[in-house]
């Protein structure tokens, strides 16, 4: 979906960033601005400033800044499209959808109305459950017995569904309303179970259970989990699948954990509601839980919108190991070089709640620190049941490892694991690749499946032969600055938020031949020479041909690309919306979706300039993204330089950026 820049500017002109941020952060007036504790990093004294005049927020501690749209993206985990739609809804604006047919527009409007209606019904039921909890001594005693306070119960909206078959009849005037069934609150009987009046039998789904409302990332109630107070079965009961709730995509406690995920630096994935609430009570508010189902790729992808590190917690028994294996399969496609996935196996007699109560916060944190890295657990999973002292056992492990290794995205981690697998099964890397990819071995040159550089003998040490770019930013000493303005200068419209980069310099090719046959279609030429593609075009070509690569980028890179000037920014924004709505699609499908897009022709031109037999080189794209990030940080340093001599926080941020640029330079970025 294409959103006109004029609409974004109108939306930001109407929106009040103080109001939007104030819903998530407690703000206090401080001079011309509002101040509060930064939601993006842990701090004890406020350094997070929100300017009503400039409609901008800025943290002098961690450097996060932006407008109302970027705040919803960064803090609420929304995509650009979701943030714009959410903000437009709050201010009564209709997002233009010129590229959508009238039929699709009508269906989308009907779905939005249905979802809003269902969430309002569920919210009303949730308030009733909270009211019932206050009047139930046994439910209160249960929560107190689990060590929960009234404050934590309020944070998570805990409640109680009373005994009786139709208690919700006192909450909703029309108990026969179809919405009660559609929302999963009420069950209708099977045919033949009609009452005396011939009406279908109806009764509450949740009865005599403590209730855990399930919220989406916007804080809307989309379902419930209920736990019995005694030993009845089933012990836990979830809402059924509805138009607003899918247990394979939602995580309990994610809404409540958003800030804590950034403070702790990782997400702790548990297996139960009580684990999440109890851990939050005891200092680990970064816990979330799956909803009675195995961890899915959607779960992992959603978590990586909030953090780059995930720790899965499981029981140490056989069932826990099986659940961990499913989580491994779901996590492997997202295990890029900048993300961390670990697996925590608790002693058989413990769950997270009991372990932290016995060993305390420090003991639990230390145990989490010993979690098994994804690389190690993957090798253990591949070697399970294999006798590595025999050729047969090693061959079995190689066979087990192949589908797991293939799920990993290309990068340093994947290549290192290939070497470790080869070492364990006593096969040279080249021979192992020939076994795994016989059709392409020795044929591809520089493509994703090729490990030609590994033909040299492996050694214990290694490194990159790439030199640090000679044009890396040289930061002047802060003491030399003079003429410092009183405040940061930010534009109040969306265009001011877009990063501006100098004209791109020529860089190495971002596409590598699959074979010597380049095909009949040649790249576009100008004056008899190949027209070089810009940095942005190279990234665009890869993402249009391999859209799944989008999930390998960090949230900072998502914002960076979406905020680029046209034609690139709108195209990256559109691509993100396609991935969100449909998942990765082949170019043929994306081409159809582009029809009518303002930048349609630019996208088509980029695809047409890729010679046949050419595929994207992720390593080159990674270098380009690092260049764009470096340029953006250099621009921020230039702003900070003007204030560094008189503003200690600006000086600290300046030094942090200088250190990050130095690290990027040392790593060849």
SULQUIGI-V898229 format. One record per backbone hydrogen bond with DSSP energy under -1.0 kcal/mol. NH is the residue of the N-H (numbers start at 1). CO is the residue of the C=O. E is the energy in kcal/mol with one decimal. If there is no record, write none. Layout:
nh:NH co:CO e:E
nh:NH co:CO e:E
This chain:
nh:8 co:4 e:-1.6
nh:9 co:5 e:-2.3
nh:10 co:6 e:-2.1
nh:11 co:7 e:-2.9
nh:12 co:8 e:-2.5
nh:13 co:9 e:-1.8
nh:14 co:10 e:-1.5
nh:15 co:11 e:-2.4
nh:20 co:16 e:-2.3
nh:21 co:17 e:-2.8
nh:22 co:18 e:-2.3
nh:24 co:21 e:-1.9
nh:25 co:21 e:-2.3
nh:28 co:35 e:-2.7
nh:30 co:33 e:-3.2
nh:33 co:30 e:-1.3
nh:34 co:50 e:-2.5
nh:35 co:28 e:-3.2
nh:36 co:48 e:-1.6
nh:48 co:36 e:-1.9
nh:49 co:58 e:-3.1
nh:50 co:34 e:-2.8
nh:51 co:56 e:-3.3
nh:55 co:51 e:-1.3
nh:56 co:51 e:-1.2
nh:57 co:66 e:-2.5
nh:58 co:49 e:-2.9
nh:59 co:64 e:-2.6
nh:60 co:47 e:-2.6
nh:63 co:59 e:-1.5
nh:66 co:57 e:-1.7
nh:71 co:67 e:-2.1
nh:72 co:68 e:-1.8
nh:73 co:69 e:-1.9
nh:74 co:70 e:-2.8
nh:75 co:71 e:-3.2
nh:78 co:72 e:-1.5
nh:83 co:79 e:-2.7
nh:84 co:80 e:-2.3
nh:85 co:81 e:-2.6
nh:86 co:82 e:-2.8
nh:87 co:83 e:-2.5
nh:88 co:84 e:-2.6
nh:89 co:85 e:-2.3
nh:90 co:86 e:-1.8
nh:91 co:87 e:-1.4
nh:92 co:89 e:-1.1
nh:93 co:88 e:-3.0
nh:100 co:97 e:-1.7
nh:105 co:101 e:-2.6
nh:106 co:102 e:-2.3
nh:107 co:103 e:-2.3
nh:108 co:104 e:-2.5
nh:109 co:105 e:-2.3
nh:110 co:106 e:-2.3
nh:111 co:107 e:-2.4
nh:112 co:108 e:-2.5
nh:113 co:109 e:-2.3
nh:114 co:110 e:-2.4
nh:115 co:111 e:-2.7
nh:116 co:112 e:-2.5
nh:117 co:113 e:-2.2
nh:118 co:114 e:-2.5
nh:119 co:115 e:-2.4
nh:120 co:116 e:-1.7
nh:121 co:117 e:-1.9
nh:122 co:118 e:-2.4
nh:123 co:119 e:-2.4
nh:124 co:120 e:-1.9
nh:125 co:121 e:-1.9
nh:126 co:122 e:-2.4
nh:127 co:123 e:-2.1
nh:128 co:124 e:-1.6
nh:129 co:125 e:-2.3
nh:130 co:126 e:-2.0
nh:131 co:127 e:-2.1
nh:132 co:128 e:-2.3
nh:133 co:129 e:-1.9
nh:134 co:130 e:-1.5
nh:136 co:133 e:-1.6
nh:140 co:136 e:-2.0
nh:141 co:137 e:-2.6
nh:142 co:138 e:-1.8
nh:143 co:139 e:-2.1
nh:144 co:140 e:-2.6
nh:145 co:141 e:-2.5
nh:146 co:142 e:-1.2
nh:147 co:144 e:-1.9
nh:148 co:143 e:-2.3
nh:153 co:149 e:-1.9
nh:154 co:150 e:-1.9
nh:155 co:151 e:-2.2
nh:156 co:152 e:-1.9
nh:158 co:153 e:-2.3
nh:159 co:211 e:-2.0
nh:160 co:129 e:-1.8
nh:161 co:209 e:-3.1
nh:169 co:166 e:-1.3
nh:170 co:167 e:-1.5
nh:171 co:168 e:-1.4
nh:172 co:168 e:-2.4
nh:177 co:174 e:-1.7
nh:180 co:177 e:-1.7
nh:182 co:178 e:-2.6
nh:183 co:179 e:-2.2
nh:184 co:181 e:-1.2
nh:185 co:180 e:-1.3
nh:186 co:180 e:-1.9
nh:187 co:203 e:-3.0
nh:189 co:201 e:-3.5
nh:193 co:190 e:-1.9
nh:195 co:199 e:-2.7
nh:198 co:195 e:-2.1
nh:203 co:187 e:-1.9
nh:204 co:165 e:-3.6
nh:205 co:185 e:-2.6
nh:209 co:161 e:-1.4
nh:210 co:227 e:-2.3
nh:211 co:159 e:-2.6
nh:212 co:225 e:-3.1
nh:214 co:223 e:-3.0
nh:216 co:220 e:-2.1
nh:219 co:216 e:-2.2
nh:222 co:214 e:-3.0
nh:223 co:214 e:-1.1
nh:225 co:212 e:-1.9
nh:226 co:237 e:-3.0
nh:227 co:210 e:-2.4
nh:228 co:235 e:-2.0
nh:237 co:226 e:-2.3
nh:239 co:224 e:-1.9
nh:242 co:245 e:-2.2
nh:249 co:246 e:-2.1
nh:250 co:246 e:-1.7
nh:252 co:289 e:-2.6
nh:254 co:251 e:-1.4
nh:257 co:253 e:-1.6
nh:261 co:257 e:-2.4
nh:263 co:259 e:-1.8
nh:264 co:260 e:-3.0
nh:265 co:261 e:-1.4
nh:267 co:309 e:-2.1
nh:268 co:286 e:-2.0
nh:269 co:311 e:-2.8
nh:270 co:288 e:-3.3
nh:276 co:272 e:-1.5
nh:277 co:273 e:-2.3
nh:278 co:274 e:-2.7
nh:279 co:275 e:-2.4
nh:280 co:276 e:-2.1
nh:281 co:277 e:-2.0
nh:282 co:278 e:-1.5
nh:283 co:280 e:-1.2
nh:284 co:279 e:-3.5
nh:288 co:268 e:-2.4
nh:289 co:252 e:-1.8
nh:290 co:270 e:-1.4
nh:300 co:296 e:-2.0
nh:301 co:297 e:-2.7
nh:302 co:298 e:-2.2
nh:303 co:299 e:-2.2
nh:304 co:300 e:-2.1
nh:305 co:302 e:-1.3
nh:306 co:303 e:-2.0
nh:307 co:303 e:-1.6
nh:310 co:340 e:-2.6
nh:311 co:267 e:-3.4
nh:312 co:342 e:-2.8
nh:313 co:269 e:-3.2
nh:314 co:344 e:-3.0
nh:321 co:317 e:-2.1
nh:322 co:318 e:-2.3
nh:323 co:319 e:-2.3
nh:324 co:320 e:-2.3
nh:325 co:321 e:-2.0
nh:326 co:322 e:-1.7
nh:327 co:323 e:-2.0
nh:328 co:324 e:-2.3
nh:329 co:325 e:-2.1
nh:330 co:326 e:-1.8
nh:331 co:327 e:-2.1
nh:332 co:328 e:-2.2
nh:334 co:331 e:-1.8
nh:335 co:332 e:-1.5
nh:336 co:334 e:-2.1
nh:339 co:336 e:-1.4
nh:340 co:308 e:-2.7
nh:342 co:310 e:-2.4
nh:343 co:372 e:-2.6
nh:344 co:312 e:-3.9
nh:346 co:314 e:-2.7
nh:350 co:347 e:-2.2
nh:355 co:351 e:-2.5
nh:356 co:352 e:-2.2
nh:357 co:353 e:-1.5
nh:358 co:354 e:-1.6
nh:359 co:355 e:-2.7
nh:360 co:356 e:-1.9
nh:364 co:360 e:-2.3
nh:365 co:361 e:-2.9
nh:366 co:362 e:-2.4
nh:367 co:363 e:-1.9
nh:368 co:364 e:-2.6
nh:369 co:365 e:-1.8
nh:370 co:367 e:-1.1
nh:371 co:368 e:-2.0
nh:372 co:343 e:-3.1
nh:374 co:341 e:-2.2
nh:377 co:373 e:-2.4
nh:378 co:374 e:-2.7
nh:379 co:375 e:-1.8
nh:380 co:376 e:-2.3
nh:381 co:377 e:-2.7
nh:382 co:378 e:-2.2
nh:383 co:379 e:-1.9
nh:386 co:383 e:-2.4
nh:388 co:386 e:-1.0
nh:390 co:387 e:-1.8
nh:394 co:390 e:-2.1
nh:395 co:391 e:-2.3
nh:396 co:392 e:-2.2
nh:397 co:393 e:-2.1
nh:398 co:394 e:-2.2
nh:399 co:395 e:-2.0
nh:400 co:396 e:-2.3
nh:401 co:397 e:-2.7
nh:402 co:398 e:-1.4
nh:405 co:401 e:-3.2
nh:406 co:402 e:-2.2
nh:408 co:405 e:-1.1
nh:415 co:411 e:-1.8
nh:416 co:412 e:-2.5
nh:417 co:413 e:-2.4
nh:418 co:414 e:-1.7
nh:419 co:415 e:-1.8
nh:420 co:416 e:-2.1
nh:421 co:417 e:-2.8
nh:422 co:418 e:-2.5
nh:423 co:419 e:-2.2
nh:424 co:420 e:-2.3
nh:425 co:421 e:-2.2
nh:427 co:422 e:-2.4
nh:432 co:428 e:-2.6
nh:433 co:429 e:-2.6
nh:434 co:430 e:-1.8
nh:435 co:431 e:-1.9
nh:436 co:432 e:-2.2
nh:437 co:433 e:-3.1
nh:441 co:437 e:-1.9
nh:443 co:440 e:-2.5
nh:444 co:440 e:-1.8
nh:450 co:447 e:-1.7
nh:454 co:451 e:-1.7
nh:455 co:452 e:-1.7
nh:472 co:469 e:-1.1
nh:480 co:477 e:-1.8
nh:481 co:478 e:-1.9
nh:497 co:494 e:-1.3
nh:512 co:615 e:-1.9
nh:514 co:613 e:-3.5
nh:526 co:529 e:-3.5
nh:529 co:526 e:-1.8
nh:531 co:524 e:-1.7
nh:538 co:534 e:-1.9
nh:539 co:535 e:-2.0
nh:540 co:536 e:-2.4
nh:541 co:537 e:-2.6
nh:542 co:538 e:-1.8
nh:543 co:539 e:-2.4
nh:544 co:540 e:-2.3
nh:545 co:541 e:-1.7
nh:546 co:542 e:-2.9
nh:549 co:546 e:-2.4
nh:550 co:547 e:-1.9
nh:551 co:548 e:-1.2
nh:552 co:549 e:-2.1
nh:553 co:550 e:-1.6
nh:558 co:554 e:-2.0
nh:559 co:555 e:-2.3
nh:560 co:556 e:-2.2
nh:561 co:557 e:-2.6
nh:562 co:558 e:-2.4
nh:563 co:559 e:-1.6
nh:564 co:561 e:-1.3
nh:569 co:565 e:-1.6
nh:571 co:567 e:-1.4
nh:572 co:568 e:-2.8
nh:573 co:569 e:-2.5
nh:574 co:570 e:-2.3
nh:575 co:571 e:-2.5
nh:576 co:572 e:-2.3
nh:577 co:573 e:-1.8
nh:578 co:574 e:-2.0
nh:579 co:575 e:-2.3
nh:580 co:576 e:-2.3
nh:581 co:577 e:-2.2
nh:582 co:578 e:-3.0
nh:583 co:579 e:-1.3
nh:590 co:586 e:-2.2
nh:591 co:587 e:-3.1
nh:592 co:588 e:-1.3
nh:593 co:589 e:-1.8
nh:594 co:590 e:-1.4
nh:595 co:592 e:-1.1
nh:597 co:594 e:-2.9
nh:600 co:597 e:-2.1
nh:603 co:599 e:-1.7
nh:604 co:600 e:-2.2
nh:605 co:601 e:-2.4
nh:606 co:602 e:-1.9
nh:607 co:603 e:-1.9
nh:608 co:604 e:-2.5
nh:609 co:605 e:-1.2
nh:610 co:607 e:-1.5
nh:614 co:611 e:-1.1
nh:615 co:512 e:-1.5
nh:617 co:510 e:-2.2
nh:621 co:617 e:-1.9
nh:622 co:618 e:-2.8
nh:623 co:619 e:-1.7
nh:624 co:620 e:-2.1
nh:625 co:621 e:-2.6
nh:626 co:622 e:-2.1
nh:627 co:623 e:-2.0
nh:628 co:624 e:-2.4
nh:629 co:625 e:-2.7
nh:630 co:626 e:-2.5
nh:631 co:627 e:-2.5
nh:632 co:628 e:-2.2
nh:633 co:629 e:-2.3
nh:634 co:630 e:-2.3
nh:635 co:631 e:-2.1
nh:636 co:632 e:-1.8
nh:637 co:633 e:-2.2
nh:638 co:634 e:-1.9
nh:639 co:635 e:-1.5
nh:640 co:636 e:-2.4
nh:641 co:637 e:-2.3
nh:643 co:640 e:-1.8
nh:644 co:640 e:-1.3
nh:646 co:643 e:-1.0
nh:647 co:643 e:-2.0
nh:651 co:647 e:-2.3
nh:652 co:648 e:-2.5
nh:653 co:649 e:-2.6
nh:654 co:650 e:-2.5
nh:655 co:651 e:-2.4
nh:656 co:652 e:-2.2
nh:657 co:653 e:-2.4
nh:658 co:654 e:-2.5
nh:659 co:655 e:-2.5
nh:660 co:656 e:-2.3
nh:661 co:657 e:-2.6
nh:662 co:658 e:-2.1
nh:663 co:659 e:-2.4
nh:664 co:660 e:-2.6
nh:665 co:661 e:-2.3
nh:666 co:662 e:-2.4
nh:667 co:663 e:-1.9
nh:668 co:665 e:-1.2
nh:669 co:664 e:-3.3
